[in-house]
């Protein structure tokens, strides 16, 4: 992988992370790199949003991976930074951390060790969470006299329900990787030394599908999360009809009947 540079002057010096591109695999990695705990500072949140937006527009990138250097994904945010930030800045925290969800492309996060606070919240905004057996998820803000402020409790409640969310948020409870898998928080739980291989395998798998169909599926599922069943089915039908006219669908049908791998182009 090669380090990426960005035209945006705000990304000239990345704060606590780096971005790498593997053009051959159409993959970009956002790598948290502030050892030993990869604490996420306030300016870093703005930069992470900008990077996700830039990668979303980059034609070389099909899949985005969010990962970290070291034995811990992130212990959370810089606590002192919350007291120094203005109320206006703090009010934007959830918008920044929701960048993976808004991104049209598939986003995978690889979690090991501590994944607390904003580290957990940005992971919840990703599409796929591959976790190591060493992973612990937590929203510990109650210990500071606060609540999660970047969408953590809201996203978690959608996944595990109000009872389990109260147990996690109101008790600052830690959830181990295997339990996160059982509760539907994690996509996959693997031994620690298999985390990178599992992440690579998912990237390779996602690259075999139509990028157009993937973008459509992600947006449809995100947009209908809070809708009624009738509206979700109606919107699904409209999306299906649009894809019916695509080159990728035609290629998929022809490849199926020809008993060969499809070569999707995203059109």
Secondary structure, DSSP 8 states (H G I E B T S, - for coil): -EE---SSGGGSS-SSEEEEEEGGGTEEEEEE--TTTT-B-HHHHHHHHHHHHHHHH-TT-SEEEEEESSS-SB--B-HHHHHHS-HHHHTTHHHHHTHHHH-SSEEEEEE-SEEETHHHHHHHTSSEEEEETT-EEE-GGGGGT----SSHHHHHHHHH-HHHHHHHHHTT--EEHHHHHHTTS-SEEE-GGGHHHHHHHHHHHHTTS-HHHHHHHHHHHHHTTTS-HHHHHHHHHHHHHHHHTSHHHHHHHHHHHHTS-------
